[in-house]
Amino acid sequence: MNNRLKDLRALRGWSQAYLAEQLEVSRQSVNAIETGRYDPSLPLAFRIARIFALPIEQIFEDDV
Amino acid sequence: MQAICRSQTKAARRYVQRLGAIGLIYLATVWVITRYVHQHRPTGAKLFTLAAVPAFDVVAMIAVVGIYLRDEADEFKRHEVVVSILWAIGFTLALMAFIDFLRSYHSIAAPPPFMEFIVFWLTMALVQGIQSFRNRVRADE
């Protein structure tokens, strides 16, 4: 699954640490999601969408 | 283990403390029971009961991992631990199958007692260390 997390975070001027704090996860988690090494669960994906105030499909894209 | 030590979550700190405590209890239990069995040579039900005691510590250690997986709020950290457990189970079972095959044809002697316990936890710690290295984060952007 591809995602635009890094770009969206950069647009808002947020650090990984800040986003991790907002999501209540570790920086490693944010980094792993951004680099595509880990696909978040649906609840975490929804939390990410809520923080960015965007629909989930504008952040995560299916590989197909 | 190191990866979890560096983590700041409460669940991880409790996990390390509990696992360390039960690990020490396990070593002490094995040492005491081994000495007792060597000195008193118990047989029958008594020997079976004594042999079962260290197994409770092993169950307790697995329970500690289960409690950590339940309490850890960071799903990526949980994922790392699950991956480590799978590697540890896979490696330990594969090694045991390999050794047992050789033993069944009398090619090698029996491995030291409690070897699988040590192999399992060392493999788990090693895989966690590798994951920690692979997933390390550099200076924040």
N, CA and C atoms of all chains as a GROMACS GRO file, in nm:
protein
  615
    1MET      N    1   0.085  -0.120   0.000
    1MET     CA    2   0.000   0.000   0.000
    1MET      C    3   0.089   0.125   0.000
    2ASN      N    4   0.063   0.215  -0.094
    2ASN     CA    5   0.140   0.341  -0.099
    2ASN      C    6   0.071   0.445  -0.011
    3ASN      N    7   0.149   0.541   0.032
    3ASN     CA    8   0.087   0.650   0.109
    3ASN      C    9   0.161   0.783   0.088
    4ARG      N   10   0.091   0.891   0.119
    4ARG     CA   11   0.146   1.026   0.100
    4ARG      C   12   0.180   1.090   0.234
    5LEU      N   13   0.204   1.007   0.332
    5LEU     CA   14   0.223   1.058   0.468
    5LEU      C   15   0.339   1.158   0.476
    6LYS      N   16   0.451   1.123   0.414
    6LYS     CA   17   0.569   1.208   0.424
    6LYS      C   18   0.543   1.345   0.359
    7ASP      N   19   0.480   1.343   0.241
    7ASP     CA   20   0.451   1.469   0.171
    7ASP      C   21   0.353   1.555   0.251
    8LEU      N   22   0.249   1.492   0.302
    8LEU     CA   23   0.148   1.566   0.378
    8LEU      C   24   0.207   1.624   0.506
    9ARG      N   25   0.293   1.546   0.568
    9ARG     CA   26   0.359   1.594   0.691
    9ARG      C   27   0.450   1.712   0.660
   10ALA      N   28   0.524   1.701   0.547
   10ALA     CA   29   0.614   1.810   0.507
   10ALA      C   30   0.534   1.937   0.474
   11LEU      N   31   0.418   1.919   0.409
   11LEU     CA   32   0.334   2.035   0.374
   11LEU      C   33   0.292   2.112   0.499
   12ARG      N   34   0.268   2.040   0.604
   12ARG     CA   35   0.224   2.103   0.729
   12ARG      C   36   0.340   2.144   0.819
   13GLY      N   37   0.460   2.108   0.778
   13GLY     CA   38   0.579   2.144   0.856
   13GLY      C   39   0.590   2.067   0.986
   14TRP      N   40   0.533   1.946   0.988
   14TRP     CA   41   0.538   1.864   1.110
   14TRP      C   42   0.661   1.772   1.106
   15SER      N   43   0.718   1.751   1.221
   15SER     CA   44   0.827   1.653   1.232
   15SER      C   45   0.766   1.515   1.253
   16GLN      N   46   0.848   1.413   1.234
   16GLN     CA   47   0.801   1.276   1.262
   16GLN      C   48   0.765   1.263   1.410
   17ALA      N   49   0.847   1.327   1.494
   17ALA     CA   50   0.824   1.318   1.639
   17ALA      C   51   0.688   1.380   1.675
   18TYR      N   52   0.657   1.493   1.612
   18TYR     CA   53   0.529   1.559   1.640
   18TYR      C   54   0.412   1.470   1.598
   19LEU      N   55   0.423   1.416   1.476
   19LEU     CA   56   0.314   1.329   1.426
   19LEU      C   57   0.300   1.204   1.514
   20ALA      N   58   0.415   1.148   1.554
   20ALA     CA   59   0.413   1.029   1.639
   20ALA      C   60   0.342   1.060   1.772
   21GLU      N   61   0.371   1.180   1.825
   21GLU     CA   62   0.308   1.220   1.951
   21GLU      C   63   0.156   1.233   1.934
   22GLN      N   64   0.116   1.293   1.822
   22GLN     CA   65  -0.028   1.309   1.796
   22GLN      C   66  -0.099   1.174   1.782
   23LEU      N   67  -0.027   1.080   1.721
   23LEU     CA   68  -0.086   0.947   1.697
   23LEU      C   69  -0.069   0.853   1.816
   24GLU      N   70   0.011   0.896   1.913
   24GLU     CA   71   0.045   0.813   2.030
   24GLU      C   72   0.113   0.684   1.989
   25VAL      N   73   0.207   0.697   1.896
   25VAL     CA   74   0.291   0.584   1.855
   25VAL      C   75   0.437   0.630   1.859
   26SER      N   76   0.529   0.539   1.830
   26SER     CA   77   0.671   0.574   1.831
   26SER      C   78   0.710   0.639   1.698
   27ARG      N   79   0.824   0.708   1.699
   27ARG     CA   80   0.875   0.766   1.573
   27ARG      C   81   0.909   0.656   1.474
   28GLN      N   82   0.953   0.542   1.526
   28GLN     CA   83   0.983   0.429   1.438
   28GLN      C   84   0.860   0.388   1.359
   29SER      N   85   0.743   0.396   1.426
   29SER     CA   86   0.618   0.358   1.358
   29SER      C   87   0.590   0.452   1.242
   30VAL      N   88   0.600   0.582   1.270
   30VAL     CA   89   0.574   0.682   1.164
   30VAL      C   90   0.673   0.661   1.050
   31ASN      N   91   0.798   0.642   1.085
   31ASN     CA   92   0.902   0.623   0.982
   31ASN      C   93   0.876   0.496   0.900
   32ALA      N   94   0.836   0.388   0.968
   32ALA     CA   95   0.809   0.262   0.897
   32ALA      C   96   0.690   0.276   0.802
   33ILE      N   97   0.589   0.352   0.844
   33ILE     CA   98   0.472   0.372   0.756
   33ILE      C   99   0.512   0.459   0.637
   34GLU      N  100   0.586   0.565   0.665
   34GLU     CA  101   0.627   0.657   0.556
   34GLU      C  102   0.713   0.587   0.451
   35THR      N  103   0.799   0.500   0.496
   35THR     CA  104   0.890   0.432   0.403
   35THR      C  105   0.829   0.306   0.343
   36GLY      N  106   0.703   0.276   0.380
   36GLY     CA  107   0.632   0.163   0.321
   36GLY      C  108   0.674   0.028   0.377
   37ARG      N  109   0.749   0.029   0.488
   37ARG     CA  110   0.789  -0.099   0.547
   37ARG      C  111   0.678  -0.158   0.634
   38TYR      N  112   0.580  -0.074   0.666
   38TYR     CA  113   0.471  -0.123   0.752
   38TYR      C  114   0.340  -0.056   0.709
   39ASP      N  115   0.238  -0.138   0.690
   39ASP     CA  116   0.104  -0.086   0.659
   39ASP      C  117   0.025  -0.078   0.789
   40PRO      N  118  -0.026   0.041   0.822
   40PRO     CA  119  -0.099   0.053   0.949
   40PRO      C  120  -0.232  -0.022   0.947
   41SER      N  121  -0.279  -0.051   1.068
   41SER     CA  122  -0.412  -0.114   1.079
   41SER      C  123  -0.517  -0.010   1.040
   42LEU      N  124  -0.640  -0.055   1.024
   42LEU     CA  125  -0.748   0.036   0.988
   42LEU      C  126  -0.770   0.143   1.096
   43PRO      N  127  -0.773   0.107   1.226
   43PRO     CA  128  -0.791   0.212   1.328
   43PRO      C  129  -0.681   0.318   1.323
   44LEU      N  130  -0.555   0.276   1.303
   44LEU     CA  131  -0.446   0.373   1.297
   44LEU      C  132  -0.456   0.458   1.170
   45ALA      N  133  -0.495   0.395   1.060
   45ALA     CA  134  -0.513   0.471   0.935
   45ALA      C  135  -0.621   0.576   0.952
   46PHE      N  136  -0.727   0.542   1.023
   46PHE     CA  137  -0.834   0.639   1.049
   46PHE      C  138  -0.783   0.753   1.139
   47ARG      N  139  -0.700   0.718   1.237
   47ARG     CA  140  -0.644   0.823   1.325
   47ARG      C  141  -0.559   0.919   1.244
   48ILE      N  142  -0.480   0.862   1.152
   48ILE     CA  143  -0.394   0.945   1.065
   48ILE      C  144  -0.482   1.037   0.981
   49ALA      N  145  -0.587   0.981   0.922
   49ALA     CA  146  -0.677   1.061   0.838
   49ALA      C  147  -0.741   1.174   0.918
   50ARG      N  148  -0.777   1.144   1.042
   50ARG     CA  149  -0.841   1.244   1.128
   50ARG      C  150  -0.744   1.358   1.159
   51ILE      N  151  -0.619   1.323   1.187
   51ILE     CA  152  -0.519   1.424   1.221
   51ILE      C  153  -0.491   1.515   1.101
   52PHE      N  154  -0.487   1.456   0.982
   52PHE     CA  155  -0.463   1.537   0.862
   52PHE      C  156  -0.592   1.598   0.807
   53ALA      N  157  -0.705   1.564   0.866
   53ALA     CA  158  -0.836   1.614   0.822
   53ALA      C  159  -0.859   1.587   0.674
   54LEU      N  160  -0.827   1.465   0.636
   54LEU     CA  161  -0.844   1.423   0.496
   54LEU      C  162  -0.914   1.288   0.491
   55PRO      N  163  -0.983   1.259   0.381
   55PRO     CA  164  -1.038   1.123   0.368
   55PRO      C  165  -0.923   1.023   0.359
   56ILE      N  166  -0.947   0.905   0.410
   56ILE     CA  167  -0.842   0.803   0.419
   56ILE      C  168  -0.782   0.771   0.281
   57GLU      N  169  -0.864   0.771   0.178
   57GLU     CA  170  -0.815   0.735   0.044
   57GLU      C  171  -0.727   0.844  -0.017
   58GLN      N  172  -0.726   0.963   0.044
   58GLN     CA  173  -0.635   1.066  -0.006
   58GLN      C  174  -0.496   1.055   0.058
   59ILE      N  175  -0.485   0.968   0.154
   59ILE     CA  176  -0.355   0.945   0.220
   59ILE      C  177  -0.297   0.810   0.177
   60PHE      N  178  -0.383   0.709   0.175
   60PHE     CA  179  -0.339   0.573   0.139
   60PHE      C  180  -0.398   0.533   0.004
   61GLU      N  181  -0.312   0.472  -0.076
   61GLU     CA  182  -0.359   0.426  -0.208
   61GLU      C  183  -0.331   0.277  -0.220
   62ASP      N  184  -0.425   0.208  -0.283
   62ASP     CA  185  -0.405   0.066  -0.308
   62ASP      C  186  -0.296   0.048  -0.414
   63ASP      N  187  -0.225  -0.062  -0.406
   63ASP     CA  188  -0.119  -0.091  -0.504
   63ASP      C  189  -0.178  -0.121  -0.642
   64VAL      N  190  -0.300  -0.173  -0.641
   64VAL     CA  191  -0.360  -0.220  -0.769
   64VAL      C  192  -0.386  -0.102  -0.862
   65MET      N  193   1.544  -0.761   2.276
   65MET     CA  194   1.535  -0.709   2.414
   65MET      C  195   1.584  -0.564   2.422
   66GLN      N  196   1.701  -0.538   2.353
   66GLN     CA  197   1.755  -0.403   2.356
   66GLN      C  198   1.658  -0.304   2.294
   67ALA      N  199   1.593  -0.350   2.186
   67ALA     CA  200   1.499  -0.262   2.118
   67ALA      C  201   1.388  -0.220   2.213
   68ILE      N  202   1.344  -0.315   2.294
   68ILE     CA  203   1.235  -0.285   2.384
   68ILE      C  204   1.285  -0.197   2.499
   69CYS      N  205   1.410  -0.221   2.543
   69CYS     CA  206   1.465  -0.140   2.651
   69CYS      C  207   1.468   0.008   2.612
   70ARG      N  208   1.501   0.032   2.484
   70ARG     CA  209   1.512   0.171   2.439
   70ARG      C  210   1.376   0.237   2.423
   71SER      N  211   1.273   0.153   2.411
   71SER     CA  212   1.139   0.207   2.393
   71SER      C  213   1.097   0.280   2.519
   72GLN      N  214   1.012   0.378   2.503
   72GLN     CA  215   0.970   0.458   2.616
   72GLN      C  216   0.832   0.418   2.669
   73THR      N  217   0.770   0.322   2.605
   73THR     CA  218   0.634   0.290   2.647
   73THR      C  219   0.635   0.220   2.783
   74LYS      N  220   0.526   0.245   2.856
   74LYS     CA  221   0.511   0.182   2.989
   74LYS      C  222   0.505   0.030   2.974
   75ALA      N  223   0.431  -0.014   2.872
   75ALA     CA  224   0.415  -0.158   2.850
   75ALA      C  225   0.550  -0.225   2.828
   76ALA      N  226   0.638  -0.160   2.752
   76ALA     CA  227   0.770  -0.217   2.723
   76ALA      C  228   0.856  -0.223   2.849
   77ARG      N  229   0.847  -0.118   2.931
   77ARG     CA  230   0.926  -0.118   3.056
   77ARG      C  231   0.880  -0.231   3.148
   78ARG      N  232   0.748  -0.246   3.159
   78ARG     CA  233   0.694  -0.353   3.245
   78ARG      C  234   0.734  -0.489   3.189
   79TYR      N  235   0.732  -0.501   3.056
   79TYR     CA  236   0.768  -0.628   2.989
   79TYR      C  237   0.911  -0.668   3.023
   80VAL      N  238   1.002  -0.573   3.011
   80VAL     CA  239   1.143  -0.603   3.038
   80VAL      C  240   1.162  -0.641   3.184
   81GLN      N  241   1.096  -0.566   3.275
   81GLN     CA  242   1.109  -0.595   3.419
   81GLN      C  243   1.055  -0.735   3.452
   82ARG      N  244   0.936  -0.764   3.399
   82ARG     CA  245   0.874  -0.894   3.429
   82ARG      C  246   0.954  -1.009   3.369
   83LEU      N  247   0.997  -0.988   3.244
   83LEU     CA  248   1.071  -1.096   3.177
   83LEU      C  249   1.204  -1.122   3.248
   84GLY      N  250   1.270  -1.015   3.289
   84GLY     CA  251   1.396  -1.029   3.362
   84GLY      C  252   1.376  -1.103   3.493
   85ALA      N  253   1.270  -1.066   3.566
   85ALA     CA  254   1.242  -1.128   3.696
   85ALA      C  255   1.212  -1.278   3.677
   86ILE      N  256   1.127  -1.309   3.581
   86ILE     CA  257   1.091  -1.450   3.561
   86ILE      C  258   1.209  -1.529   3.507
   87GLY      N  259   1.292  -1.466   3.425
   87GLY     CA  260   1.413  -1.531   3.375
   87GLY      C  261   1.506  -1.572   3.489
   88LEU      N  262   1.522  -1.479   3.586
   88LEU     CA  263   1.606  -1.508   3.703
   88LEU      C  264   1.544  -1.620   3.788
   89ILE      N  265   1.412  -1.612   3.803
   89ILE     CA  266   1.342  -1.717   3.880
   89ILE      C  267   1.360  -1.853   3.811
   90TYR      N  268   1.352  -1.852   3.678
   90TYR     CA  269   1.369  -1.976   3.602
   90TYR      C  270   1.508  -2.036   3.627
   91LEU      N  271   1.611  -1.949   3.614
   91LEU     CA  272   1.748  -1.998   3.634
   91LEU      C  273   1.766  -2.054   3.774
   92ALA      N  274   1.712  -1.979   3.873
   92ALA     CA  275   1.724  -2.023   4.012
   92ALA      C  276   1.650  -2.156   4.032
   93THR      N  277   1.531  -2.165   3.972
   93THR     CA  278   1.451  -2.288   3.987
   93THR      C  279   1.525  -2.408   3.928
   94VAL      N  280   1.578  -2.389   3.808
   94VAL     CA  281   1.649  -2.500   3.743
   94VAL      C  282   1.770  -2.540   3.826
   95TRP      N  283   1.842  -2.442   3.878
   95TRP     CA  284   1.962  -2.469   3.956
   95TRP      C  285   1.927  -2.546   4.084
   96VAL      N  286   1.826  -2.497   4.155
   96VAL     CA  287   1.786  -2.560   4.282
   96VAL      C  288   1.736  -2.703   4.257
   97ILE      N  289   1.649  -2.718   4.157
   97ILE     CA  290   1.591  -2.851   4.132
   97ILE      C  291   1.698  -2.949   4.082
   98THR      N  292   1.787  -2.900   3.996
   98THR     CA  293   1.895  -2.987   3.947
   98THR      C  294   1.981  -3.038   4.063
   99ARG      N  295   2.015  -2.944   4.152
   99ARG     CA  296   2.097  -2.984   4.268
   99ARG      C  297   2.022  -3.084   4.357
  100TYR      N  298   1.892  -3.056   4.377
  100TYR     CA  299   1.813  -3.144   4.461
  100TYR      C  300   1.805  -3.285   4.401
  101VAL      N  301   1.780  -3.290   4.270
  101VAL     CA  302   1.767  -3.421   4.204
  101VAL      C  303   1.899  -3.498   4.208
  102HIS      N  304   2.012  -3.425   4.188
  102HIS     CA  305   2.143  -3.491   4.194
  102HIS      C  306   2.171  -3.548   4.333
  103GLN      N  307   2.129  -3.472   4.436
  103GLN     CA  308   2.161  -3.514   4.573
  103GLN      C  309   2.066  -3.622   4.626
  104HIS      N  310   1.937  -3.608   4.597
  104HIS     CA  311   1.838  -3.697   4.659
  104HIS      C  312   1.785  -3.806   4.568
  105ARG      N  313   1.814  -3.795   4.438
  105ARG     CA  314   1.771  -3.898   4.341
  105ARG      C  315   1.623  -3.935   4.355
  106PRO      N  316   1.531  -3.838   4.351
  106PRO     CA  317   1.390  -3.873   4.364
  106PRO      C  318   1.343  -3.954   4.242
  107THR      N  319   1.238  -4.029   4.260
  107THR     CA  320   1.183  -4.109   4.149
  107THR      C  321   1.032  -4.092   4.144
  108GLY      N  322   0.972  -4.149   4.043
  108GLY     CA  323   0.826  -4.154   4.032
  108GLY      C  324   0.761  -4.018   4.027
  109ALA      N  325   0.650  -4.006   4.101
  109ALA     CA  326   0.567  -3.884   4.098
  109ALA      C  327   0.645  -3.762   4.145
  110LYS      N  328   0.733  -3.783   4.242
  110LYS     CA  329   0.810  -3.670   4.295
  110LYS      C  330   0.902  -3.612   4.186
  111LEU      N  331   0.965  -3.699   4.111
  111LEU     CA  332   1.054  -3.654   4.003
  111LEU      C  333   0.974  -3.582   3.894
  112PHE      N  334   0.857  -3.637   3.863
  112PHE     CA  335   0.772  -3.575   3.761
  112PHE      C  336   0.728  -3.436   3.805
  113THR      N  337   0.694  -3.423   3.933
  113THR     CA  338   0.650  -3.294   3.986
  113THR      C  339   0.764  -3.193   3.980
  114LEU      N  340   0.882  -3.236   4.020
  114LEU     CA  341   0.998  -3.146   4.017
  114LEU      C  342   1.031  -3.103   3.874
  115ALA      N  343   1.018  -3.197   3.782
  115ALA     CA  344   1.048  -3.167   3.641
  115ALA      C  345   0.949  -3.065   3.583
  116ALA      N  346   0.827  -3.066   3.639
  116ALA     CA  347   0.723  -2.976   3.586
  116ALA      C  348   0.741  -2.832   3.635
  117VAL      N  349   0.812  -2.815   3.746
  117VAL     CA  350   0.823  -2.680   3.804
  117VAL      C  351   0.887  -2.578   3.708
  118PRO      N  352   1.003  -2.609   3.645
  118PRO     CA  353   1.060  -2.510   3.553
  118PRO      C  354   0.968  -2.480   3.434
  119ALA      N  355   0.883  -2.576   3.399
  119ALA     CA  356   0.790  -2.555   3.286
  119ALA      C  357   0.692  -2.442   3.318
  120PHE      N  358   0.656  -2.426   3.447
  120PHE     CA  359   0.566  -2.317   3.485
  120PHE      C  360   0.631  -2.181   3.458
  121ASP      N  361   0.762  -2.173   3.481
  121ASP     CA  362   0.833  -2.048   3.454
  121ASP      C  363   0.830  -2.016   3.305
  122VAL      N  364   0.844  -2.119   3.223
  122VAL     CA  365   0.840  -2.099   3.077
  122VAL      C  366   0.703  -2.047   3.036
  123VAL      N  367   0.598  -2.108   3.093
  123VAL     CA  368   0.461  -2.063   3.064
  123VAL      C  369   0.444  -1.918   3.109
  124ALA      N  370   0.502  -1.885   3.227
  124ALA     CA  371   0.493  -1.748   3.279
  124ALA      C  372   0.561  -1.650   3.184
  125MET      N  373   0.676  -1.689   3.128
  125MET     CA  374   0.748  -1.600   3.035
  125MET      C  375   0.665  -1.575   2.909
  126ILE      N  376   0.603  -1.680   2.860
  126ILE     CA  377   0.517  -1.664   2.741
  126ILE      C  378   0.397  -1.574   2.777
  127ALA      N  379   0.346  -1.592   2.899
  127ALA     CA  380   0.233  -1.508   2.944
  127ALA      C  381   0.275  -1.361   2.950
  128VAL      N  382   0.400  -1.336   2.994
  128VAL     CA  383   0.450  -1.198   3.000
  128VAL      C  384   0.454  -1.136   2.859
  129VAL      N  385   0.496  -1.216   2.761
  129VAL     CA  386   0.496  -1.167   2.622
  129VAL      C  387   0.352  -1.138   2.578
  130GLY      N  388   0.260  -1.228   2.616
  130GLY     CA  389   0.119  -1.207   2.582
  130GLY      C  390   0.063  -1.081   2.645
  131ILE      N  391   0.098  -1.056   2.771
  131ILE     CA  392   0.052  -0.935   2.841
  131ILE      C  393   0.107  -0.810   2.771
  132TYR      N  394   0.235  -0.819   2.730
  132TYR     CA  395   0.295  -0.706   2.658
  132TYR      C  396   0.219  -0.679   2.528
  133LEU      N  397   0.190  -0.785   2.454
  133LEU     CA  398   0.119  -0.768   2.327
  133LEU      C  399  -0.021  -0.710   2.350
  134ARG      N  400  -0.081  -0.743   2.463
  134ARG     CA  401  -0.214  -0.689   2.494
  134ARG      C  402  -0.206  -0.542   2.534
  135ASP      N  403  -0.100  -0.506   2.612
  135ASP     CA  404  -0.092  -0.372   2.669
  135ASP      C  405  -0.023  -0.270   2.579
  136GLU      N  406   0.058  -0.315   2.486
  136GLU     CA  407   0.135  -0.222   2.402
  136GLU      C  408   0.040  -0.148   2.307
  137ALA      N  409   0.038  -0.015   2.320
  137ALA     CA  410  -0.053   0.064   2.236
  137ALA      C  411   0.004   0.086   2.096
  138ASP      N  412   0.136   0.078   2.084
  138ASP     CA  413   0.200   0.103   1.955
  138ASP      C  414   0.198  -0.025   1.871
  139GLU      N  415   0.114  -0.028   1.768
  139GLU     CA  416   0.096  -0.153   1.692
  139GLU      C  417   0.222  -0.195   1.617
  140PHE      N  418   0.307  -0.100   1.578
  140PHE     CA  419   0.430  -0.136   1.508
  140PHE      C  420   0.526  -0.208   1.602
  141LYS      N  421   0.529  -0.164   1.727
  141LYS     CA  422   0.612  -0.234   1.828
  141LYS      C  423   0.560  -0.376   1.850
  142ARG      N  424   0.428  -0.388   1.854
  142ARG     CA  425   0.369  -0.522   1.868
  142ARG      C  426   0.408  -0.609   1.750
  143HIS      N  427   0.402  -0.550   1.632
  143HIS     CA  428   0.438  -0.622   1.509
  143HIS      C  429   0.583  -0.673   1.517
  144GLU      N  430   0.672  -0.588   1.567
  144GLU     CA  431   0.813  -0.628   1.579
  144GLU      C  432   0.829  -0.748   1.673
  145VAL      N  433   0.757  -0.746   1.784
  145VAL     CA  434   0.768  -0.857   1.880
  145VAL      C  435   0.711  -0.986   1.820
  146VAL      N  436   0.598  -0.974   1.749
  146VAL     CA  437   0.537  -1.092   1.687
  146VAL      C  438   0.633  -1.152   1.584
  147VAL      N  439   0.696  -1.068   1.505
  147VAL     CA  440   0.793  -1.117   1.405
  147VAL      C  441   0.908  -1.190   1.476
  148SER      N  442   0.956  -1.131   1.586
  148SER     CA  443   1.066  -1.193   1.661
  148SER      C  444   1.026  -1.330   1.715
  149ILE      N  445   0.903  -1.338   1.768
  149ILE     CA  446   0.855  -1.465   1.823
  149ILE      C  447   0.848  -1.571   1.713
  150LEU      N  448   0.796  -1.531   1.596
  150LEU     CA  449   0.784  -1.627   1.485
  150LEU      C  450   0.921  -1.678   1.441
  151TRP      N  451   1.017  -1.587   1.431
  151TRP     CA  452   1.154  -1.630   1.396
  151TRP      C  453   1.210  -1.724   1.502
  152ALA      N  454   1.188  -1.688   1.628
  152ALA     CA  455   1.242  -1.770   1.738
  152ALA      C  456   1.178  -1.909   1.738
  153ILE      N  457   1.047  -1.915   1.720
  153ILE     CA  458   0.978  -2.045   1.717
  153ILE      C  459   1.028  -2.126   1.597
  154GLY      N  460   1.032  -2.062   1.481
  154GLY     CA  461   1.074  -2.131   1.360
  154GLY      C  462   1.216  -2.184   1.369
  155PHE      N  463   1.307  -2.100   1.416
  155PHE     CA  464   1.448  -2.141   1.425
  155PHE      C  465   1.466  -2.252   1.527
  156THR      N  466   1.400  -2.237   1.643
  156THR     CA  467   1.415  -2.338   1.749
  156THR      C  468   1.360  -2.473   1.704
  157LEU      N  469   1.239  -2.472   1.644
  157LEU     CA  470   1.179  -2.599   1.598
  157LEU      C  471   1.263  -2.661   1.487
  158ALA      N  472   1.312  -2.579   1.395
  158ALA     CA  473   1.394  -2.632   1.285
  158ALA      C  474   1.522  -2.694   1.339
  159LEU      N  475   1.584  -2.624   1.434
  159LEU     CA  476   1.709  -2.675   1.494
  159LEU      C  477   1.684  -2.806   1.568
  160MET      N  478   1.573  -2.809   1.643
  160MET     CA  479   1.540  -2.931   1.718
  160MET      C  480   1.512  -3.048   1.623
  161ALA      N  481   1.439  -3.019   1.515
  161ALA     CA  482   1.409  -3.125   1.417
  161ALA      C  483   1.539  -3.178   1.355
  162PHE      N  484   1.629  -3.087   1.323
  162PHE     CA  485   1.758  -3.124   1.265
  162PHE      C  486   1.839  -3.212   1.362
  163ILE      N  487   1.847  -3.166   1.489
  163ILE     CA  488   1.923  -3.240   1.590
  163ILE      C  489   1.858  -3.377   1.618
  164ASP      N  490   1.724  -3.376   1.629
  164ASP     CA  491   1.654  -3.502   1.658
  164ASP      C  492   1.674  -3.604   1.545
  165PHE      N  493   1.676  -3.556   1.421
  165PHE     CA  494   1.699  -3.646   1.309
  165PHE      C  495   1.837  -3.711   1.321
  166LEU      N  496   1.938  -3.628   1.348
  166LEU     CA  497   2.074  -3.682   1.363
  166LEU      C  498   2.082  -3.776   1.483
  167ARG      N  499   2.014  -3.739   1.592
  167ARG     CA  500   2.016  -3.824   1.711
  167ARG      C  501   1.950  -3.958   1.685
  168SER      N  502   1.842  -3.956   1.607
  168SER     CA  503   1.770  -4.081   1.582
  168SER      C  504   1.856  -4.181   1.505
  169TYR      N  505   1.956  -4.132   1.434
  169TYR     CA  506   2.048  -4.222   1.364
  169TYR      C  507   2.182  -4.232   1.436
  170HIS      N  508   2.180  -4.185   1.563
  170HIS     CA  509   2.297  -4.197   1.652
  170HIS      C  510   2.421  -4.127   1.594
  171SER      N  511   2.400  -4.027   1.514
  171SER     CA  512   2.515  -3.956   1.457
  171SER      C  513   2.574  -3.856   1.556
  172ILE      N  514   2.490  -3.806   1.645
  172ILE     CA  515   2.540  -3.710   1.744
  172ILE      C  516   2.483  -3.744   1.881
  173ALA      N  517   2.547  -3.686   1.985
  173ALA     CA  518   2.498  -3.706   2.121
  173ALA      C  519   2.382  -3.611   2.147
  174ALA      N  520   2.312  -3.634   2.258
  174ALA     CA  521   2.201  -3.547   2.294
  174ALA      C  522   2.252  -3.407   2.323
  175PRO      N  523   2.179  -3.304   2.283
  175PRO     CA  524   2.223  -3.167   2.314
  175PRO      C  525   2.212  -3.140   2.463
  176PRO      N  526   2.276  -3.034   2.513
  176PRO     CA  527   2.267  -3.005   2.656
  176PRO      C  528   2.122  -2.981   2.697
  177PRO      N  529   2.086  -3.015   2.823
  177PRO     CA  530   1.949  -2.993   2.867
  177PRO      C  531   1.911  -2.844   2.865
  178PHE      N  532   1.788  -2.817   2.843
  178PHE     CA  533   1.732  -2.680   2.841
  178PHE      C  534   1.786  -2.595   2.724
  179MET      N  535   1.848  -2.661   2.624
  179MET     CA  536   1.907  -2.586   2.513
  179MET      C  537   1.801  -2.510   2.434
  180GLU      N  538   1.685  -2.574   2.414
  180GLU     CA  539   1.582  -2.508   2.331
  180GLU      C  540   1.534  -2.378   2.393
  181PHE      N  541   1.529  -2.375   2.528
  181PHE     CA  542   1.488  -2.252   2.597
  181PHE      C  543   1.585  -2.139   2.566
  182ILE      N  544   1.714  -2.169   2.577
  182ILE     CA  545   1.817  -2.067   2.552
  182ILE      C  546   1.815  -2.025   2.404
  183VAL      N  547   1.805  -2.123   2.314
  183VAL     CA  548   1.804  -2.093   2.170
  183VAL      C  549   1.685  -2.003   2.136
  184PHE      N  550   1.568  -2.034   2.194
  184PHE     CA  551   1.448  -1.956   2.165
  184PHE      C  552   1.466  -1.810   2.205
  185TRP      N  553   1.506  -1.785   2.328
  185TRP     CA  554   1.515  -1.647   2.377
  185TRP      C  555   1.631  -1.572   2.312
  186LEU      N  556   1.742  -1.641   2.284
  186LEU     CA  557   1.853  -1.575   2.216
  186LEU      C  558   1.814  -1.535   2.074
  187THR      N  559   1.741  -1.626   2.006
  187THR     CA  560   1.696  -1.594   1.870
  187THR      C  561   1.601  -1.477   1.872
  188MET      N  562   1.511  -1.478   1.970
  188MET     CA  563   1.414  -1.367   1.980
  188MET      C  564   1.488  -1.234   2.004
  189ALA      N  565   1.586  -1.235   2.094
  189ALA     CA  566   1.662  -1.113   2.122
  189ALA      C  567   1.741  -1.068   2.000
  190LEU      N  568   1.800  -1.165   1.930
  190LEU     CA  569   1.879  -1.132   1.811
  190LEU      C  570   1.792  -1.069   1.702
  191VAL      N  571   1.676  -1.129   1.678
  191VAL     CA  572   1.586  -1.076   1.573
  191VAL      C  573   1.534  -0.938   1.613
  192GLN      N  574   1.507  -0.918   1.741
  192GLN     CA  575   1.462  -0.785   1.785
  192GLN      C  576   1.572  -0.682   1.766
  193GLY      N  577   1.696  -0.724   1.792
  193GLY     CA  578   1.809  -0.634   1.770
  193GLY      C  579   1.823  -0.597   1.622
  194ILE      N  580   1.809  -0.698   1.536
  194ILE     CA  581   1.819  -0.673   1.390
  194ILE      C  582   1.707  -0.578   1.345
  195GLN      N  583   1.585  -0.605   1.395
  195GLN     CA  584   1.472  -0.518   1.358
  195GLN      C  585   1.494  -0.376   1.408
  196SER      N  586   1.546  -0.366   1.529
  196SER     CA  587   1.571  -0.235   1.586
  196SER      C  588   1.672  -0.158   1.500
  197PHE      N  589   1.774  -0.230   1.452
  197PHE     CA  590   1.876  -0.168   1.366
  197PHE      C  591   1.814  -0.127   1.232
  198ARG      N  592   1.735  -0.217   1.175
  198ARG     CA  593   1.672  -0.188   1.044
  198ARG      C  594   1.572  -0.072   1.053
  199ASN      N  595   1.503  -0.064   1.165
  199ASN     CA  596   1.398   0.038   1.179
  199ASN      C  597   1.444   0.161   1.257
  200ARG      N  598   1.575   0.175   1.271
  200ARG     CA  599   1.626   0.290   1.345
  200ARG      C  600   1.588   0.419   1.271
  201VAL      N  601   1.570   0.525   1.346
  201VAL     CA  602   1.536   0.653   1.283
  201VAL      C  603   1.652   0.749   1.299
  202ARG      N  604   1.674   0.824   1.194
  202ARG     CA  605   1.783   0.924   1.198
  202ARG      C  606   1.726   1.056   1.247
  203ALA      N  607   1.803   1.162   1.231
  203ALA     CA  608   1.759   1.294   1.277
  203ALA      C  609   1.623   1.328   1.217
  204ASP      N  610   1.538   1.384   1.300
  204ASP     CA  611   1.402   1.415   1.253
  204ASP      C  612   1.406   1.525   1.150
  205GLU      N  613   1.308   1.516   1.053
  205GLU     CA  614   1.299   1.618   0.948
  205GLU      C  615   1.191   1.720   0.984
   0.00000   0.00000   0.00000
